[in-house]
Amino acid sequence: MLTLLTTCLMRWIEARRRRAVLASLLSKDDRLLEDMGLRRSEIERALELPLAVDARARAAEWSAQFYCLDSRL
């Protein structure tokens, strides 16, 4: 039981840490974010997801979809 609780707590802490890193990208300008293959709207949208969802992966996925569609135009 203690191991399960510890595991859940560690996952929560890691998810919060990843969210903080993702949120810190919002202080960057749009041009730098674009160079990184990200868009501000995807970061903001990802930060609204539940902690159980990997927001970094989801933001990258949305950006990849956008840039793939954008290159077809």
N, C-alpha and C positions, 0 to 999 in steps of 0.2 A: 504493500500500500504506500509506504513512504517513497519507494522507488518510482512508482507511478506519479505521485505528487511532485517529486523532484523533477521528473522528466517533463511534466506539464509546465512547471514553473520555468524550467530552462528554455523550453520552446517559446513560451510567452515572452521571456526576456529577449531572446534572439529575434523574435518577430518585431518587438518594439525597437530594438537596435537597428534592424534593417529599415524599418519605417523612418527612423530618425535620419538615416543616411539618405534615403530617398527624398525626404522633406528638405534636406539641406540643398538639394539640387535646385529647388525653387529660387534660391538666392542667385543663381547663375542667369546670365542673359540668354535670350532665346537663340541667338546665333551659336553660342557655345553648346547649348542643349542639342541643337540641330546637328552640330559636328559630332556629337556623341550618339546621334541616331535616336534622340528622344524629343518629344514635344511636351511643352508645359501642360497642355490639357490632359495628356495621358498620365503624367505624374500626379496631377491633382485628382484625376479620376481614380487612380490606383490607391491613393491615400485614403479614399473613402471606403475601400473594400474591408471586409472583416479581417481580423488578424490571422485567421486560419488560412487565408489566401495569400500566396506569395506575391506581394504587390510589385516587387521589382520585376519578376518574370512576366506578370500581366502587363505592366507598362511597356516592357520591351516587346512583347507580343503585339500589342496594339500599335506601337510605333512601326514595327516591321510590316504590319498589314498596311498601314498608311503609306509608307514609303514604297511598298510594292505596287499599290494601286496608283500612287503618284507617278511612278516611272512609266506606267502604261499610258498615261495621258499625253 
